[in-house]
Amino acid sequence: MTTTIAQALNQALDDALATDERVLVMGEDVGRTGGVFRITDGLRERYGAKRVIDTPVAESGIAGIGFGMAIAGMRPVIEMQFMGFSYPAFDQVINHIARIRNRSRHRFSAPMVIRIPYGGGIGAAEHHSESAEAIYVHTPGLKVVVPSRPSDAYGLLRSAIDDPDPVVFLEPIRLYRAVKEELADQPGFTDIGEASIENEGRDLTLISYGAMMKECREAVKQLTDDGISTELIDLRSLTPLDTATVLASVRKTGRVVLVAEAPRTAGFMSEVSAIISEQALYSLAAPVRRVTGWDTVFPLKRSESLYLPSTDRIVAAARATMEESV
């Protein structure tokens, strides 16, 4: 069946609720409304208001209550609705949820999923388009994953719900219904910590994740027409990061372009660049190049196209990398 990311996430939540009575869904508008993006549509009708819970507009409270449920043995899936709305919950996430295993010397853990729709490209208002994944990756005790296609949306969410530790599950808003894929009748789980090589190549490695994978896929087509054999990697998991796949590809091609829509300074791709420089420097035929958003507040609708990395910017970076040498 041809499925969107939104439908795959809904199916994953449905299946988890059906197979594990410890699972519950909680957040603003997730029940009667079915979620602002309709990801939880129909779940309250099937499982009741005690397992699909509408909450007040209080992100810190959502996270704190979910944390208490998790350490008590439940498997809460909480929603922050937008990345910019997750900031009031930082205290709970960073100081409590992420630390409880270490703080309790492994007596307790917080097996919970924090769903956060993120990213721009939908013409939203302020605080609706942030890409602040680096903050969560920088926090020990959290796993951070982000799908870019329906099969991984389903598989990663099921794996995140089953994980014994807290997982920040980032959902690229503009891909919810923009990417479609045939999904098996009984989809499989996707292992957290494993990247996906979407296209094998020999000349250049192109690495991205989440929302920017759509532009990267288009870039690969254009580069192929140019005669540039491009290896495309979807990281899928930001922490733990599949460094083995990244390094093996870079050592094969010798040239790499990293793509993310987050601001450039101290973004997650800065860490990937550092890892490549530390562990594969002598394999590089050209400097590592990054294509990112800008170091400014995400703009409103009129200027979004100037902020988000475009296919043209990615192709231009790849061509420039092919012409450089160290």
C-alpha positions as CSV (number, residue, x, y, z in Angstrom):
1,M,0.0,0.0,0.0
2,T,1.3,3.5,-0.9
3,T,1.8,5.3,2.4
4,T,2.8,8.8,3.5
5,I,5.0,9.5,6.5
6,A,2.0,10.8,8.4
7,Q,0.1,7.6,7.7
8,A,3.1,5.4,8.7
9,L,3.4,7.2,12.0
10,N,-0.3,6.8,12.7
11,Q,0.0,3.1,11.9
12,A,3.0,2.7,14.2
13,L,1.2,4.3,17.1
14,D,-1.9,2.2,16.4
15,D,0.1,-1.0,16.3
16,A,2.0,-0.1,19.5
17,L,-1.2,0.8,21.4
18,A,-2.8,-2.5,20.2
19,T,0.1,-4.7,21.2
20,D,1.3,-3.2,24.5
21,E,-1.1,-2.0,27.1
22,R,1.7,0.1,28.7
23,V,1.8,2.4,25.7
24,L,-0.2,5.7,25.8
25,V,-0.2,8.9,23.7
26,M,-0.3,12.3,25.3
27,G,-0.1,15.9,24.2
28,E,-1.9,19.0,23.0
29,D,-4.8,18.2,20.7
30,V,-3.8,14.5,20.1
31,G,-7.2,13.2,21.1
32,R,-10.3,14.8,19.8
33,T,-8.6,16.7,17.1
34,G,-6.2,13.9,16.1
35,G,-3.2,16.1,16.3
36,V,-2.4,19.4,14.6
37,F,-1.0,17.3,11.7
38,R,-3.5,14.5,12.1
39,I,-0.8,12.0,13.1
40,T,-3.0,10.6,16.0
41,D,-6.2,10.7,14.0
42,G,-8.7,8.0,15.1
43,L,-6.6,6.7,18.0
44,R,-8.8,8.2,20.8
45,E,-11.8,6.6,19.2
46,R,-10.1,3.2,19.2
47,Y,-8.3,3.3,22.5
48,G,-10.2,5.8,24.7
49,A,-9.4,9.0,26.5
50,K,-7.3,7.2,29.1
51,R,-4.7,6.1,26.6
52,V,-4.9,9.0,24.1
53,I,-4.8,12.0,26.4
54,D,-5.4,15.6,25.5
55,T,-3.4,17.9,27.8
56,P,-3.3,21.6,28.6
57,V,-0.9,23.8,26.7
58,A,1.9,23.1,29.2
59,E,4.9,21.4,27.6
60,S,6.9,21.2,30.9
61,G,3.9,19.5,32.4
62,I,3.5,17.1,29.5
63,A,7.2,16.1,29.8
64,G,7.1,15.8,33.6
65,I,4.0,13.7,33.8
66,G,5.3,11.5,30.9
67,F,8.6,11.1,32.9
68,G,6.7,10.0,36.0
69,M,4.7,7.5,34.0
70,A,7.8,6.1,32.3
71,I,9.8,5.5,35.5
72,A,6.6,3.8,36.9
73,G,6.7,1.3,34.1
74,M,4.5,2.7,31.4
75,R,5.6,3.6,27.8
76,P,4.4,7.1,27.1
77,V,4.6,8.8,23.7
78,I,4.4,12.5,24.3
79,E,4.1,15.2,21.6
80,M,5.6,18.7,21.7
81,Q,3.5,19.8,18.6
82,F,6.3,22.0,17.2
83,M,10.1,22.2,17.9
84,G,9.8,25.8,19.1
85,F,7.2,24.7,21.6
86,S,9.5,22.1,23.2
87,Y,11.7,24.8,24.8
88,P,9.6,25.2,28.0
89,A,10.1,21.4,28.6
90,F,14.0,21.6,28.5
91,D,14.3,21.4,32.3
92,Q,12.3,18.2,32.4
93,V,14.0,16.7,29.4
94,I,17.6,17.7,30.1
95,N,17.7,17.6,33.9
96,H,15.5,14.7,34.6
97,I,14.4,12.5,31.7
98,A,17.9,12.2,30.2
99,R,19.7,11.8,33.6
100,I,17.5,9.4,35.5
101,R,19.4,6.2,34.6
102,N,22.7,7.7,35.6
103,R,21.3,9.5,38.6
104,S,19.7,6.4,40.0
105,R,22.7,4.2,39.2
106,H,20.5,2.2,36.7
107,R,17.7,1.5,39.2
108,F,15.3,3.6,37.0
109,S,15.1,4.5,33.4
110,A,12.7,6.6,31.3
111,P,11.4,4.5,28.4
112,M,9.5,7.2,26.7
113,V,9.3,8.8,23.2
114,I,9.2,12.6,22.8
115,R,7.7,13.3,19.4
116,I,8.7,16.7,17.9
117,P,7.5,17.9,14.5
118,Y,10.3,20.2,13.3
119,G,11.6,22.2,10.4
120,G,10.5,24.9,7.9
121,G,9.0,25.0,4.5
122,I,5.3,25.1,5.4
123,G,4.9,28.9,5.8
124,A,4.3,28.7,9.6
125,A,4.5,31.5,12.1
126,E,7.4,32.2,14.5
127,H,8.5,29.3,16.8
128,H,7.0,26.8,14.3
129,S,10.0,26.1,12.0
130,E,13.0,25.6,14.2
131,S,15.6,22.9,13.6
132,A,17.3,22.7,17.0
133,E,18.2,19.0,17.0
134,A,21.8,19.8,18.1
135,I,20.6,20.7,21.6
136,Y,19.1,17.3,22.1
137,V,22.1,15.4,20.5
138,H,24.4,17.4,22.9
139,T,22.4,16.0,25.9
140,P,23.8,12.7,27.2
141,G,21.2,10.1,28.0
142,L,19.0,10.9,25.0
143,K,18.7,9.1,21.7
144,V,17.7,11.2,18.7
145,V,16.2,9.8,15.5
146,V,14.7,11.4,12.4
147,P,13.0,9.5,9.5
148,S,12.8,10.8,5.9
149,R,10.6,8.1,4.4
150,P,7.5,6.2,5.5
151,S,9.2,2.8,6.1
152,D,11.6,4.4,8.5
153,A,8.9,6.5,10.1
154,Y,7.1,3.3,11.1
155,G,10.2,1.3,11.9
156,L,12.0,3.9,13.9
157,L,8.9,4.9,15.9
158,R,8.2,1.2,16.9
159,S,11.9,0.8,17.9
160,A,11.8,4.1,19.9
161,I,8.7,2.9,21.8
162,D,10.4,-0.4,22.6
163,D,13.7,1.3,23.6
164,P,14.6,1.2,27.4
165,D,15.7,4.8,27.3
166,P,14.2,8.1,26.2
167,V,14.1,8.8,22.5
168,V,13.6,12.2,20.9
169,F,11.7,11.4,17.7
170,L,12.0,14.3,15.2
171,E,9.4,14.4,12.4
172,P,10.1,16.6,9.4
173,I,6.9,18.6,8.9
174,R,7.2,19.3,5.2
175,L,7.7,15.6,4.4
176,Y,4.6,14.4,6.3
177,R,2.7,14.0,3.0
178,A,5.3,14.9,0.4
179,V,7.1,11.5,0.4
180,K,5.2,8.3,-0.4
181,E,6.4,4.7,-0.4
182,E,5.0,1.2,-0.6
183,L,4.7,-0.1,2.9
184,A,4.5,-3.8,3.7
185,D,1.3,-5.2,5.3
186,Q,3.4,-6.0,8.4
187,P,6.2,-3.4,8.4
188,G,9.5,-4.1,10.2
189,F,11.3,-2.3,12.8
190,T,14.3,0.0,11.9
191,D,17.3,-0.3,14.2
192,I,18.3,2.9,16.0
193,G,21.9,3.7,15.3
194,E,22.0,2.5,11.7
195,A,22.3,4.8,8.7
196,S,20.9,4.0,5.3
197,I,22.9,4.1,2.0
198,E,20.1,5.2,-0.3
199,N,22.3,5.4,-3.4
200,E,25.8,3.9,-3.9
201,G,28.4,6.0,-5.7
202,R,32.2,6.3,-6.1
203,D,32.9,10.0,-6.7
204,L,31.2,11.9,-3.9
205,T,29.5,11.2,-0.5
206,L,26.3,13.3,0.2
207,I,25.1,13.0,3.8
208,S,21.9,14.4,5.3
209,Y,18.8,13.4,7.3
210,G,15.2,14.3,7.8
211,A,13.6,17.1,5.8
212,M,16.7,17.8,3.6
213,M,16.7,14.3,2.2
214,K,14.1,15.3,-0.4
215,E,16.4,18.0,-1.8
216,C,19.4,15.6,-1.6
217,R,17.6,13.0,-3.7
218,E,16.9,15.5,-6.4
219,A,20.5,16.7,-6.2
220,V,21.7,13.1,-6.8
221,K,19.6,12.9,-10.0
222,Q,21.2,16.1,-11.3
223,L,24.7,15.1,-10.4
224,T,24.2,11.7,-12.1
225,D,23.2,13.6,-15.3
226,D,26.5,15.5,-14.8
227,G,28.4,12.2,-14.7
228,I,29.1,12.5,-10.9
229,S,28.6,9.2,-9.2
230,T,27.1,10.2,-5.8
231,E,26.7,8.1,-2.7
232,L,23.7,9.3,-0.7
233,I,23.5,8.5,3.0
234,D,20.4,9.1,5.2
235,L,21.7,9.2,8.8
236,R,18.3,8.4,10.3
237,S,19.8,8.2,13.8
238,L,21.7,11.3,15.1
239,T,22.6,9.7,18.4
240,P,23.8,7.0,18.4
241,L,25.5,8.0,15.1
242,D,26.5,5.3,12.6
243,T,30.1,6.5,12.2
244,A,31.2,3.3,10.5
245,T,28.9,3.8,7.5
246,V,29.9,7.4,7.2
247,L,33.6,6.8,7.4
248,A,33.5,3.8,5.0
249,S,31.8,5.9,2.4
250,V,34.1,8.9,2.8
251,R,37.2,6.6,2.6
252,K,35.8,5.2,-0.7
253,T,34.9,8.5,-2.4
254,G,37.3,11.0,-0.8
255,R,34.9,13.9,-1.2
256,V,31.9,14.7,1.0
257,V,29.1,17.3,1.3
258,L,27.0,17.5,4.4
259,V,23.5,19.0,4.3
260,A,21.2,20.2,7.1
261,E,18.6,23.0,7.4
262,A,19.7,24.0,11.0
263,P,21.9,27.1,11.5
264,R,25.5,26.5,10.5
265,T,27.4,27.4,13.7
266,A,27.6,24.4,16.1
267,G,25.0,22.5,14.1
268,F,25.0,18.7,14.1
269,M,26.8,18.5,10.8
270,S,29.7,20.3,12.4
271,E,30.2,17.2,14.6
272,V,30.0,14.9,11.5
273,S,32.6,17.1,9.8
274,A,34.9,16.8,12.9
275,I,34.5,13.1,13.0
276,I,35.5,12.8,9.3
277,S,38.4,15.1,9.8
278,E,39.7,13.2,12.8
279,Q,39.2,9.7,11.5
280,A,39.4,9.9,7.7
281,L,41.5,13.0,7.0
282,Y,44.1,11.1,4.8
283,S,41.3,9.7,2.6
284,L,40.0,13.2,1.7
285,A,40.7,14.5,-1.8
286,A,39.0,17.8,-1.0
287,P,37.9,19.7,2.1
288,V,34.6,18.8,3.8
289,R,31.8,21.1,2.6
290,R,28.6,22.0,4.5
291,V,25.3,23.3,3.1
292,T,23.1,24.5,5.9
293,G,20.7,27.2,7.0
294,W,21.9,30.6,8.1
295,D,22.9,31.8,11.6
296,T,19.7,33.8,12.0
297,V,16.2,33.4,13.3
298,F,14.1,31.3,10.9
299,P,12.3,33.7,8.7
300,L,8.6,34.0,8.0
301,K,6.9,32.6,4.8
302,R,8.1,35.2,2.4
303,S,11.8,34.5,3.0
304,E,11.8,30.8,3.7
305,S,13.2,29.9,0.3
306,L,16.2,32.1,1.0
307,Y,16.9,30.3,4.2
308,L,16.4,26.6,3.4
309,P,19.2,24.8,1.5
310,S,17.9,24.2,-2.0
311,T,18.7,21.5,-4.5
312,D,20.6,24.1,-6.5
313,R,22.8,25.0,-3.5
314,I,23.5,21.3,-2.8
315,V,24.4,20.7,-6.5
316,A,26.6,23.7,-6.6
317,A,28.5,22.6,-3.4
318,A,29.0,19.1,-4.9
319,R,30.3,20.5,-8.2
320,A,32.7,22.8,-6.3
321,T,33.9,19.9,-4.1
322,M,34.6,17.8,-7.2
323,E,36.8,20.6,-8.6
324,E,38.8,21.1,-5.4
325,S,41.8,19.2,-4.1
326,V,43.9,19.1,-0.9
